[in-house]
Amino acid sequence: MTTPQHTSRRTAEPTPRRMPLGRWFAEIGWRHLVGFLAVVFAVFPILFVLSASVNPLGTVSSTGIIPKAFSLEHYRTLLSGEKGPFLRWYLNTIIVCVVVSVAQVALSVLASYAFSRFRFTGRRAGMLTLLLIMMFPAILSMIAVYSMISGLGKIAPMLGLDTLPGYIIVMLGGSLGQVWLIKGFFDTVPRELDEAAIIDGASHWQVFSRILLPSLVPILATTLVLSVVGVMSDFLLGSIFLTGDDHKTLAVGLYGMLSGDRSNNLGVFAAGSVMIMVPVIVLYQFLQRYIVGGSTAGAVKG
Amino acid sequence: MTSTKAPGHATRSSTAPGLVLRILLLGAVLAVTVWIVPVMIGQRQWLWLAVTVLAALGIFVLYSTRRLVPGKYIFPGTFFLVVFLIVPIVLTVGYSFTNFGDAKRGTKDEAIASITSNSVQQTANSRRQALSVGVTGGFTASEDPADYTFFFVDPDDHSVREGSSTQAATAADPDSITVTDGRVSAADGFTILTAKQVNEVYGTLKDVGVETSDTTALRPQGTTQAFEGTKTLRYDAASDTITDSISGAVYSVKKVGTSEYFVDADGNRLPQSWLQGVGAANYVRLFTDSSIGSQFLRAFGWTLVFAAGSVLLTFLVGFALALVLNDERLRGRRIYRSVLLMPYAVPGFISLLVWSNFYNRDYGLINQTLHLHLDWFGDPTLAKAAVLLTNLWMGFPYMFIISTGALQSIPKDVLEAARMDGASRLQATLKVVMPLLLVAVSPLLVASFAFNFNNFNAIELLTGGGPFPADQYTRGATDIIISMVYRAAFGGSGADFGFASAMSVALFVLTGILAAVQFRFTARLEDIS
């Protein structure tokens, strides 16, 4: 989080033009060349999707990186619901992502607080067990989860198979998935801070909610965004549990649409992808500083 | 869990709103428990009953006292973790010792009822009944016949009966049933399906027989009617045999493979079996059946190559870019970083589906742009390369980000000192920067390996495990273990959940070993302070 990237950028204003061209290329120019190649590699699939989404023919064979014609036909088809209730899927995805991510981050934050600030029997074993369990591929116990949810649907129909709430609570199985990361954030806040508060008469809940939580809000917001994208990408659970067209999420719905007629639905699929991808990319650009900090907080601590 | 030294312990501040909140919470838990427990008992959902009672007890113990502070914070997440990750794992281990699968779901009694009821044949004096089908909860197009309850109205005396594939027909309680135009149109606790919905699941419904006596049963005939007929197969409890009243064949219980079936003297068996324990048979099959064993081993080999290759490639590319672009004299570093972050922001399922289009032989972007004619997904080696290339695109931005972060956290004076001692730029990079950086990022590399080890989406959405050899469908060239197990459990016909569970348990164990290695490898874990 405290990488010196901004200060260092300002202190060393580059002055390449003073060097002779040959030396400039040897020292700096080749870096631009490598950077340019990397940018091409990183961006061409994204450009392809953009291009395919406005290419009126909408077949794989007629689409390149640069669109040869422009039309918003695919967006119109998509929003009209001809190929499936796209807006409904969008709404479902937002509901699922928000509920699951908020719950995941909130429950992880609670547990991380305990793991970071209290000393209790089984704490170390608990942390290690958590790591072990999160590594287990949950997909493989899907048969069991399926029959559990089918049973739950008989008790409370709204939580059964092919319902959004049922899918959401299954996804909540990963509620403690962020504990390791967030505990790392808690560990960076000096303990003297909460000890002082305790001396002043604060309870453990007040220490948590008034002192620690506010100082971690930016990094937790970033964790939330990363978690949203993770939840959005779930395909397998969704494809098993959500079968009704109105209950699908974007991943399940768009996959079904594309695999139904891969060649002719490409344009519509691309239009849908753009509408999902662009908001996320923009969000990531805004949060870039925190994302870079967040991904490395664990790494550089070691 | 006993807490020592917990902050807040010394200060027993008890605010009035806090107390009210606590009482409200405990009251709500009690109310929900009292309300839902009878429903669970009625539906025979013992597992959920246990979950509910234990959770309610846990909440009362934890939140009614001032002690057990860490438990209060850990409980909510742990509840979901236990119910949706740990319980399923335990159940899966249990399944792996059974023959659980298609036609092997219920008890033996249910199997007998279903076998005999299904043998119902229409006779001259068969009576027609008006049929309605109901489900508890919402309509979900379930393929399990036991999920449907059938309501029959007799056209002559207007008596109403209800029953299912596992429950013999009984007279329905007239107060809970609404009959309109000679058909059941509503029933308490059930959603009556519309004609369209019945039609949708008719494939499941058409073979269901609802027992009305030891020798008769009701069967659907079309979506709105049923007939009452005579069973041709009859069960005799004393000898535990089923007799065919037309051909005279006698079926007795015999073991075929690992499961018991009803088998006649000529060795013909009735298709329906029941859930039985099979001991370690599934494991024996996994480790001794040479074709499955070698498939599993080969999948394991490719899984290791795939996971290690993905980590290595993404890290090398990401790290090299970080080194190249982290020069302070370079203009536009921020722009490079923004753009290179983009693949990381695209949701994975979109990336994979888009890339899967690029590899098309005839009109895929890669072949067209490079004027190649490679059959990417038709050739095992090319398909593997395609998987790795795609995973490289998806993964290198992450490695670029963490490498950049780690590079910037290396103190400047370390580098300056090395340069001062006469090290060239390259030497300083290799001998000073690299080791420092590897120490910092190695836990993330190991975590990335573990993630890719079970990266189901990367395989399933890209190649679907293909290409498959002409003669077998259990494992394609790009199948890693997890996608292979998935195919065995859910793909194709005749799901064999018992065997798939045994494979899952084997993969659980492998993952556990991997985790143990990771624990060893990750020094960071040693200082969970």
Interface residues (C-beta under 8 A of the other chain):
Chain A: T3 P4 Q5 S8 R9 A12 P14 T15 P16 E27 I28 R31 H32 V34 G35 A38 V39 F41 A42 V43 P45 I46 F48 V49 T59 V60 S61 T63 G64 I65 L107 S108 L110 A111 Y113 A114 F115 R117 F118 R119 F120 T121 G122 R123 R124 G126 M127 L128 L130 L131 L132 I133 M135 F136 P137 A138 I139 L140 S141 M142 I143 A144 V145 S147 M148 S150 G151 L152 G153 K154 I155 A156 P157 M158 G160 L161 D162 T163 I169 V170 L172 G173 G174 S175 L176 V179 D187 D194 E195 I198 G201 A202 S203 H204 W205 Q206 V207 F208 V229 M232 S233 F235 L236 I240 T243 G244 A251 L254 Y255 L258 R262 L266 F269 A270 S273 I276 M277 V280 I281 L283 Y284 Q285 Q288 I291 V292 G293 S295 T296 G298 A299 V300 K301 G302
Chain B: M1 T2 S3 T4 K5 A6 P7 G8 H9 A10 T11 S13 G18 I36 V39 M40 Q43 Q45 L47 W48 V69 P70 G71 K72 Y73 I74 P76 G77 T78 F80 L81 V83 F84 L85 I86 V87 P88 I89 L91 T92 Y95 F100 T136 G137 G138 T140 A141 S142 D144 L321 V324 L325 D327 E328 R329 L330 R331 G332 R333 R334 Y336 R337 S338 V339 L340 L341 M342 P343 Y344 A345 V346 P347 G348 F349 I350 S351 L353 V354 W355 N357 F358 N360 D362 Y363 G364 L365 Q368 T369 W393 P397 Y398 I401 I402 T404 G405 A406 Q408 S409 V439 A440 V441 S442 P443 L444 A450 N454 F456 N457 E460 L461 I482 V485 Y486 A489 F490 F497 A500 S501 S504 L507 F508 T511 G512 L514 A515 Q518 F519 A523 R524 L525 I528 S529
